[in-house]
Amino acid sequence: MPAVATPPVPPPALDNPAGGAFGLIFTTLPALLRLTCGLVGASVALSVQTPPVEPAVLLPGVAALTGWSLWYAHRALRHGITPSLVAGDIAVTAVACLLIPVMVAPGVLPGEGSWIAVLASTTVINTQATAPARWSIPAGLLVVAAYVTGAQAAGNPIEARAHAATLLVQTACTAMMTAVMRRRIGRADRAFVEHQRLTREAFVARTAREAERQQNRDLHDTVLGTLTMVGLGAVSGPSTAFRDRCAADLRTLVALTDVGPVAGDGPVPLDGRLRVVAARLPELPARLDLESCAVPSGVADAIGESAYAALSNVVRHAPGARATLRLKRDAIGVVVEVVDDGPGFDPATVPPHRYGLRESIGGRMAAVGGRADVHSAPGAGTRIRLEWPGVG
């Protein structure tokens, strides 16, 4: 019967690995940055409460900002950064900037080093990194305006102008960097998707070619081999063996047109399979030297059909020759040899279009991870060695 192999599994398809990595990074970093800024800013804010700082406003304000930082980090790390989370961050930061006169001591405000200045910088950077530019830039400008308003109200226009310039530069640089990264990552993902598509198409084409080659092997080893025997005059009259062979060929043709269930890959006795192969050629009384050996079903099919092809070649090309079919296990794995004392031939002179040795034997063994070696010379007989690197 023709060998049936388990169909290979196509490579998995991934959609946007670069975009996924980008999203992971630009979710984790903003969450950690907001959390760090909130906790450090709270400790700094509480350490300086000189007038006109109003503790009645500072303490609940710091508590609210700390709670928001914890909530922001929790939501971002568990569910990602959503537009509502970004909008809430902008709103909280803008309110804090407007309360600069009662939450930041005048001596701390200059030099762009106050805790609210750091809070504003963190917010504009996070916003540009996590939101689309069409509204992350206006949101950044809103934070700049709120900071300028708060610093002006605190009586420090120099700080208002200085940190406003810093916030504008941070907004522009982060927005441009994020846009470039998103564009590059988009190109990488599109190229990856195209590569995946081409890989799947190549896999499908390779599978189809292998199925076609398998059918060609089965036809070559059965119907075409029988017709060759008839054409060479090997069948001179009515023959029971010839009728049995034709019946087996007909079953092969029927099997090729019927896609039935895929054969399992459980271990089967290879020595028993080879005895069945030898019995399919009653006109060649081959000597059997078979060790007990079990291999996966697909491997047994491939080795059995390869051995059948080799024995059929003896019938067709070396009539009257004596043949030996051996099975043994060695350091390589499973080794099957088909040896005959026929006239032999020079393998280098076999035309490329000849299908038997190349596909019916070599192709079958390669399909299951094995190999086939042909040793022959004119007047020295032929030895075909089938190797599979594993023993069940």
C-alpha positions in Angstrom: 0.0 0.0 0.0 1.2 3.6 -0.5 3.0 5.3 2.3 0.8 7.8 4.2 2.6 10.4 6.2 1.2 12.7 8.9 0.6 16.1 7.4 3.1 18.7 8.7 2.0 21.6 10.8 2.3 25.1 9.2 4.3 27.7 10.9 2.4 29.8 13.4 1.3 33.3 12.3 2.2 36.4 14.4 0.5 39.7 13.7 2.6 42.5 15.2 5.5 41.4 17.4 7.3 44.7 17.2 4.2 46.7 17.9 3.4 44.4 20.8 6.9 44.9 22.3 6.5 48.7 21.8 3.2 48.7 23.6 4.6 46.7 26.5 7.6 49.0 26.9 5.5 52.2 26.6 3.0 50.8 29.1 5.5 49.7 31.8 7.8 52.6 31.7 5.1 55.3 32.0 3.5 53.4 34.8 6.8 53.1 36.8 7.6 56.7 36.0 4.3 58.0 37.3 4.5 55.8 40.4 8.1 56.9 41.2 7.3 60.6 40.6 4.2 60.4 42.8 5.9 58.8 45.7 9.1 60.9 45.6 7.1 64.0 44.9 4.9 63.4 48.0 7.8 63.1 50.3 9.4 66.2 48.9 6.2 68.2 49.1 5.6 67.3 52.7 9.2 68.2 53.7 8.7 71.9 52.8 5.6 73.6 54.2 6.8 77.1 54.8 4.2 79.9 54.1 2.4 80.7 51.9 2.0 76.9 51.6 -1.4 75.9 53.1 -1.3 72.5 54.9 -5.1 72.3 54.6 -4.6 72.2 50.8 -1.2 70.6 50.6 -2.0 67.5 52.7 -5.2 66.4 50.9 -3.6 67.4 47.6 -0.6 65.2 48.1 -2.7 62.4 49.3 -4.9 62.6 46.2 -1.8 62.8 43.9 -0.2 59.8 45.7 -3.5 57.8 45.4 -3.7 58.7 41.7 -0.1 57.6 41.1 -0.8 54.2 42.7 -4.1 53.8 40.7 -2.4 54.9 37.4 0.4 52.4 37.8 -2.0 49.6 38.8 -4.4 50.2 35.9 -1.6 50.6 33.4 0.3 47.5 34.3 -2.9 45.3 34.4 -5.0 46.7 31.6 -2.8 49.0 29.6 -2.9 52.8 29.3 -6.3 53.9 28.0 -7.4 57.3 26.8 -9.4 57.9 30.0 -6.3 57.2 32.1 -4.3 59.7 30.0 -7.0 62.3 30.3 -7.2 61.8 34.1 -3.5 62.3 34.4 -3.6 65.5 32.4 -6.5 66.8 34.6 -4.8 65.9 37.9 -1.5 67.5 36.8 -3.2 70.7 35.5 -5.1 71.2 38.8 -1.8 70.6 40.8 -0.1 73.2 38.6 -2.8 75.8 39.2 -2.4 75.2 43.0 1.3 76.1 42.9 0.8 79.2 45.0 -0.5 77.2 48.0 1.4 73.9 47.5 5.0 75.0 46.7 7.2 77.2 48.9 8.5 80.3 47.0 12.1 79.3 47.9 11.7 75.9 46.2 9.9 77.1 43.0 12.8 78.7 41.1 15.2 76.5 39.1 12.6 74.1 37.7 13.3 71.7 40.5 10.1 71.8 42.5 8.1 68.6 42.8 5.2 70.1 40.7 7.7 71.0 37.9 8.9 67.3 37.9 5.2 66.2 38.0 4.4 68.4 34.9 7.5 67.0 33.0 6.5 63.5 33.8 3.0 64.0 32.6 3.8 65.6 29.2 6.4 62.9 28.5 4.0 60.1 29.4 1.2 61.6 27.4 3.3 61.9 24.2 4.5 58.3 24.6 1.1 56.8 25.2 -1.4 58.8 23.2 -1.8 59.7 19.5 -0.1 63.0 18.5 -3.4 64.6 17.4 -4.5 65.1 20.9 -1.4 64.3 23.0 0.3 67.6 21.8 -2.8 69.7 22.8 -2.9 67.9 26.1 0.8 68.8 26.6 0.1 72.4 25.8 -2.7 72.4 28.4 -0.2 71.3 31.1 2.2 74.0 29.9 -0.5 76.7 30.2 -1.6 75.4 33.6 2.0 75.5 34.9 2.6 79.0 33.5 -0.6 80.2 35.2 0.3 78.7 38.5 3.9 80.0 38.5 2.7 83.5 37.5 0.1 83.4 40.3 2.9 82.4 42.7 4.8 85.6 41.7 7.6 84.0 39.7 7.3 84.9 36.0 10.9 83.9 35.4 10.2 80.3 36.5 7.0 80.3 34.5 8.8 81.2 31.3 11.8 78.9 32.0 9.9 75.8 32.8 7.3 76.5 30.1 10.2 76.4 27.6 11.4 73.1 29.1 7.9 71.6 28.9 7.5 72.6 25.3 10.8 71.1 24.3 9.9 67.9 26.2 6.5 67.8 24.5 8.0 68.3 21.0 11.0 65.9 21.4 8.9 63.1 22.9 6.2 63.5 20.3 8.7 63.3 17.4 10.6 60.4 18.9 7.3 58.4 19.5 6.1 59.2 16.0 9.3 58.0 14.4 9.3 54.8 16.5 5.7 54.0 15.7 6.4 54.5 12.0 9.5 52.3 12.1 7.7 49.7 14.1 4.8 49.7 11.7 7.1 49.1 8.8 8.8 46.3 10.7 5.5 44.6 11.5 4.3 45.0 7.9 7.6 43.4 6.7 7.2 40.6 9.3 3.6 39.9 8.2 4.7 39.8 4.6 7.4 37.3 5.6 4.9 35.2 7.4 2.6 35.2 4.4 5.4 34.1 2.1 6.5 31.4 4.5 3.0 30.0 4.7 2.7 30.1 0.9 6.0 28.3 0.5 4.9 25.7 3.1 1.6 25.1 1.2 3.5 24.8 -2.1 6.1 22.5 -0.6 3.4 20.3 1.0 1.6 20.1 -2.4 4.8 19.2 -4.2 5.6 16.5 -1.6 2.1 15.1 -2.0 2.5 15.0 -5.8 5.9 13.4 -5.5 4.4 10.8 -3.2 1.8 9.9 -5.7 4.4 9.8 -8.4 6.4 7.3 -6.3 3.4 5.1 -5.8 2.5 5.1 -9.4 6.1 4.4 -10.4 6.5 1.5 -8.0 3.2 -0.1 -9.0 1.4 0.6 -12.2 4.3 1.9 -14.2 6.5 -0.9 -12.9 4.0 -3.5 -14.0 3.6 -1.9 -17.4 7.4 -1.9 -17.8 7.5 -5.6 -17.1 4.9 -6.2 -19.7 6.7 -4.1 -22.2 10.0 -5.9 -21.6 8.3 -9.2 -22.2 8.7 -10.5 -18.6 5.1 -11.8 -18.7 4.8 -14.4 -21.4 1.3 -15.7 -20.6 -1.4 -16.1 -17.9 0.1 -15.9 -14.5 -1.5 -15.9 -11.0 1.3 -13.8 -9.6 0.8 -11.3 -12.4 -3.0 -11.1 -11.7 -2.2 -10.6 -8.0 0.2 -7.8 -8.8 -2.3 -6.1 -11.1 -5.0 -6.3 -8.3 -2.5 -4.7 -5.9 -1.8 -1.9 -8.4 -5.5 -1.3 -8.7 -5.9 -1.0 -5.0 -3.1 1.6 -5.1 -4.9 3.6 -7.7 -8.1 3.6 -5.7 -6.2 4.7 -2.6 -4.6 7.6 -4.4 -8.1 8.9 -5.3 -9.5 8.5 -1.8 -8.2 10.8 1.0 -9.0 8.6 4.0 -7.9 8.9 7.6 -4.3 9.6 8.2 -2.3 6.6 9.4 -1.2 6.7 13.1 2.4 7.1 14.0 2.5 4.3 16.6 5.4 1.8 16.5 4.9 -1.2 14.1 7.3 -4.2 13.6 9.5 -3.3 10.6 10.6 -6.9 10.1 7.0 -7.9 9.6 6.4 -5.1 7.2 9.4 -6.2 5.1 8.2 -9.8 5.0 4.9 -8.5 3.5 7.0 -6.5 1.0 8.9 -9.6 -0.1 5.7 -11.6 -0.4 4.4 -9.0 -2.9 7.1 -10.1 -5.4 6.7 -13.9 -5.6 8.6 -14.0 -8.8 11.7 -12.9 -6.8 12.5 -15.5 -4.1 14.6 -13.2 -2.0 16.6 -14.4 1.1 15.4 -12.6 4.2 17.8 -11.7 7.1 15.6 -9.6 9.4 16.2 -8.6 13.0 13.2 -7.8 15.2 12.7 -4.0 15.1 9.8 -1.5 15.7 9.6 1.9 14.1 6.9 4.6 13.7 4.2 3.7 11.2 5.2 6.5 8.8 8.8 5.4 8.8 7.8 1.7 8.3 5.8 2.8 5.3 8.7 4.7 3.8 11.3 2.0 4.4 8.9 -0.7 3.2 8.0 1.0 0.0 11.6 2.0 -0.7 12.6 -1.7 -0.2 9.8 -2.7 -2.5 11.0 -0.3 -5.2 14.6 -1.7 -4.9 13.4 -5.3 -5.1 11.1 -4.4 -8.1 14.2 -3.0 -9.9 15.9 -6.4 -9.4 12.9 -8.1 -11.1 12.9 -5.6 -14.0 16.5 -5.0 -14.6 18.3 -8.2 -13.3 16.0 -11.1 -14.1 17.3 -14.4 -12.6 19.5 -12.6 -10.1 19.5 -13.7 -6.4 18.5 -11.0 -3.9 18.9 -10.6 -0.1 16.8 -8.3 2.1 18.5 -7.5 5.4 17.3 -5.6 8.4 19.6 -4.8 11.3 20.2 -2.2 14.0 23.6 -0.5 14.5 25.1 2.7 15.9 23.4 4.7 13.1 19.9 3.4 13.8 17.8 1.2 11.5 19.6 -0.1 8.4 17.9 -2.0 5.6 19.9 -3.4 2.7 18.7 -4.8 -0.6 21.6 -6.8 -2.3 21.6 -8.6 -5.6 24.2 -10.4 -7.7 22.9 -9.1 -11.0 24.9 -7.3 -13.7 25.1 -4.0 -11.8 25.4 -0.6 -13.3 27.2 2.7 -13.0 25.0 5.1 -10.8 26.7 8.1 -12.4 25.3 7.2 -15.8 21.6 7.1 -14.7 19.8 9.9 -16.6 18.3 12.7 -14.4 14.8 12.0 -15.6 14.8 8.4 -14.3 12.5 8.4 -11.3 13.1 5.1 -9.5 16.3 5.6 -7.5 15.9 9.4 -7.1 12.3 9.5 -5.8 10.9 6.0 -5.1 13.9 5.3 -2.9 15.9 8.5 -2.1 12.9 10.8 -1.9 10.9 8.5 0.3 13.7 8.1 2.8 14.5 11.9 2.9 10.8 12.6 3.6 11.1 10.7 7.0 14.5 12.0 7.9 16.5 9.1 6.5 18.8 8.5 3.6 19.5 6.0 0.8 22.9 5.0 -0.6 23.3 3.1 -3.9 26.5 1.1 -4.4 26.8 -0.7 -7.8 29.2 -1.2 -10.6 29.0 -3.1 -13.9 29.5 -6.8 -13.3 29.5 -6.4 -9.5 25.8 -6.5 -8.5 24.0 -3.8 -6.6 23.6 -2.9 -2.9 21.0 -0.3 -1.8 21.3 0.8 1.8 18.4 2.5 3.6 19.2 4.3 6.9 16.9 5.9 9.4 18.6 7.4 12.5 16.4 6.0 15.3 15.0 2.8 16.7 11.6 2.3 18.2 
